[in-house]
Amino acid sequence: TGEDVALSRRVAATFLMMTMADFSDQLFDWQDRLFNNANGRLEFRGNTWTSLWPGTGKPGLWTTSISRMGVLYSLIVREEEIYIAHRAHTTGKEGDDSATRDEDIALVIPPVFDGCTKVLDADDQKAARDLYWEAVCSDEEATDRCKVEELLRQSVAKNPFVGEPRLVLAQMCLNAEMYEEAQEQAEEGLKLLLEWGSSWDKRMPWEGWVSWGRAMLTKAKEKDWPHTSFGILSLGLVK
């Protein structure tokens, strides 16, 4: 109807958090094509409705947008805490407006983006995605390991908030028998994946990435990585 709808801060914050979760779970490069999101700002300005699903499967450019949402969410949480503390100090009690302010809704800050304190630059987001894509789609991992490894390191440096580039880098380290760094990268990659609860590279489901990361972490700790194709294929076997 076009009428304004008044919402409490907590309800607005909940919608914001649900949008963050929805974007992280659903978006990949097909939506970038639909809305011409070449600049990575996710402004929904385009209308390429003929874009063919599922696209290339490349990770989407959504992390900058929800990093901004996360900072806004954490600001609302902080303002709510200040308001309640001030009210208790001035009235000596919680006050009578708690019900109308939906204070029964808990606001929990998720761990992503360092507890929703960091904003990822849109250009860094895109550069990190493209570096990662070049690395994982390259045919040079066997002939030019150093090049692929450097692409992954640059990707991680540009966007340290997603786990998949670290897991691919962990495998590169395992291939080179660099077990200590492989363990570090696998641990950090798994931590990030578990914080998100969804995958950034959606060519594989979140559960698949977690399982692969755990398998690599186990082998890194054991300092034992297969050097045959059947050995790699058998990593999921239960001993």
C-alpha positions in Angstrom: 0.0 0.0 0.0 3.0 2.3 0.2 2.4 3.1 3.9 5.3 3.3 6.4 5.6 0.4 8.8 7.1 1.1 12.2 9.6 -1.5 13.4 11.5 -1.8 16.6 15.3 -1.8 16.3 15.4 -5.4 17.2 13.0 -6.5 14.5 14.9 -4.4 11.9 18.1 -6.0 13.1 16.6 -9.5 12.8 15.6 -8.8 9.2 19.1 -7.5 8.5 20.6 -10.7 9.9 18.2 -12.9 8.0 19.2 -11.1 4.8 22.9 -11.7 5.5 22.2 -15.4 6.1 20.0 -15.6 3.0 22.6 -13.9 0.7 25.5 -16.1 2.0 23.4 -19.3 1.4 21.9 -18.5 -2.0 24.1 -16.2 -4.1 26.6 -17.1 -6.7 27.7 -15.6 -10.1 24.3 -16.2 -11.7 22.7 -13.5 -9.6 25.6 -11.2 -10.5 24.7 -11.7 -14.1 21.0 -11.2 -13.5 21.6 -7.8 -11.8 24.8 -6.7 -13.6 26.8 -6.8 -10.4 30.1 -6.3 -12.1 31.3 -3.7 -9.5 30.5 -6.1 -6.6 28.3 -3.6 -4.8 25.1 -5.6 -5.2 22.9 -2.6 -5.9 20.4 -4.6 -8.0 20.5 -2.0 -10.8 20.6 -4.4 -13.7 17.8 -6.4 -15.3 19.4 -9.2 -17.4 16.5 -11.5 -17.0 17.6 -13.7 -19.9 20.8 -14.8 -18.0 21.0 -18.6 -18.2 21.0 -20.6 -15.0 23.2 -21.8 -13.4 26.0 -19.7 -15.0 29.6 -20.7 -14.4 29.3 -21.6 -10.8 31.9 -19.0 -9.9 31.6 -17.6 -6.3 29.3 -14.5 -6.3 30.2 -11.0 -5.4 28.1 -10.7 -2.3 30.6 -10.6 0.6 31.1 -6.8 0.5 27.4 -6.1 0.7 26.9 -8.3 3.7 30.0 -7.1 5.4 28.4 -3.7 5.4 25.2 -5.2 6.7 27.2 -6.8 9.5 28.7 -3.5 10.6 25.2 -1.9 10.7 23.9 -4.9 12.6 26.6 -4.7 15.2 26.0 -0.9 15.5 22.3 -1.6 16.3 23.3 -4.2 18.9 25.6 -1.7 20.6 23.0 1.0 20.6 20.5 -1.3 22.1 23.0 -2.2 24.9 23.6 1.5 25.5 19.9 2.3 25.6 19.1 -0.4 28.1 22.1 0.5 30.3 21.1 4.2 30.3 17.4 3.3 31.1 18.4 1.2 34.0 20.7 3.9 35.3 18.1 6.7 35.1 15.1 4.7 36.3 16.6 2.1 38.5 14.7 -0.6 36.7 14.2 -2.0 33.2 11.3 0.3 32.5 7.9 -0.2 31.0 8.8 0.0 27.3 10.7 -3.3 27.0 7.7 -5.1 25.5 7.0 -2.5 22.9 10.7 -2.5 21.9 10.7 -6.3 21.4 13.4 -6.9 23.9 12.5 -10.5 24.1 14.3 -10.9 20.7 17.9 -11.8 21.4 20.5 -10.0 19.2 23.6 -12.2 18.8 26.6 -11.0 16.7 27.9 -13.7 14.4 31.6 -14.3 14.1 31.9 -13.5 10.4 34.0 -10.5 9.3 35.8 -10.6 12.7 32.6 -10.3 14.7 30.9 -8.0 12.1 33.6 -5.3 12.6 35.2 -5.3 9.2 34.0 -4.1 5.8 35.5 -5.8 2.7 36.4 -3.5 -0.1 34.4 -4.2 -3.3 37.5 -4.2 -5.4 39.4 -6.5 -3.1 36.4 -8.8 -3.1 36.4 -9.1 -6.9 40.2 -9.4 -7.1 40.2 -12.2 -4.5 37.4 -14.1 -6.3 39.1 -13.8 -9.7 42.5 -14.9 -8.3 40.9 -17.9 -6.7 39.0 -18.8 -9.8 42.2 -18.6 -11.9 43.9 -20.9 -9.5 41.3 -23.6 -9.2 40.5 -23.6 -12.9 44.1 -23.7 -13.9 45.7 -26.7 -15.6 49.1 -25.7 -14.2 48.9 -27.0 -10.6 51.2 -29.9 -11.6 53.6 -28.0 -13.9 53.7 -24.6 -12.2 52.8 -25.2 -8.5 54.4 -21.9 -7.4 52.2 -19.9 -9.7 49.0 -21.5 -8.5 50.1 -21.2 -4.8 50.9 -17.5 -5.2 47.4 -16.9 -6.8 45.8 -18.5 -3.7 48.0 -16.6 -1.3 47.0 -13.3 -3.0 43.3 -14.3 -2.9 43.5 -15.0 0.8 45.2 -11.7 1.4 42.6 -9.8 -0.5 39.6 -11.6 1.2 40.6 -13.3 4.4 37.0 -13.8 5.4 36.1 -17.0 3.4 37.4 -20.5 3.9 37.6 -22.2 0.6 40.8 -20.5 -0.8 42.6 -21.5 2.4 41.5 -25.1 2.0 42.7 -25.2 -1.6 46.0 -23.7 -0.4 46.1 -26.4 2.3 46.0 -29.1 -0.4 48.7 -27.3 -2.3 50.8 -27.4 0.8 50.1 -31.1 1.4 51.1 -31.9 -2.2 54.4 -30.2 -1.4 54.7 -32.0 2.0 54.5 -28.6 3.8 52.6 -30.2 6.6 52.8 -27.5 9.2 51.4 -24.8 6.9 48.9 -27.2 5.5 47.6 -27.7 9.1 47.4 -24.0 9.7 45.5 -23.3 6.4 43.1 -26.2 6.9 42.4 -25.2 10.5 41.7 -21.6 9.5 39.7 -22.6 6.4 37.5 -24.9 8.5 37.0 -22.3 11.2 35.7 -19.9 8.6 33.4 -22.4 7.0 31.9 -23.4 10.3 31.4 -19.7 11.2 29.5 -19.2 7.9 27.4 -22.4 7.9 27.3 -22.1 4.1 29.7 -22.3 1.2 31.3 -19.4 -0.7 32.3 -21.7 -3.6 28.9 -23.3 -4.2 30.1 -25.8 -6.8 30.3 -28.1 -3.8 27.9 -28.1 -0.8 29.0 -26.8 2.6 29.1 -30.3 4.0 31.5 -31.4 1.2 33.9 -28.6 1.9 33.8 -29.3 5.6 34.5 -33.0 5.1 37.3 -32.4 2.7 38.8 -29.8 5.1 38.7 -32.3 8.0 40.3 -35.0 5.9 43.1 -32.7 4.9 43.6 -31.5 8.5 43.8 -35.1 9.7 46.5 -36.0 7.1 48.4 -32.8 7.8 48.6 -33.7 11.5 49.7 -37.2 10.6 52.2 -35.8 8.1 51.0 -38.3 5.6 49.5 -37.4 2.2 48.8 -39.8 -0.6 50.9 -39.7 -3.7 48.6 -41.8 -5.9 45.2 -41.0 -7.4 43.7 -44.0 -5.7 45.2 -42.8 -2.4 43.5 -39.4 -2.8 40.2 -41.1 -3.8 40.3 -43.2 -0.7 40.7 -40.3 1.8 37.1 -40.7 2.9 37.5 -44.3 3.9 37.0 -45.1 7.6 40.0 -46.9 9.1 
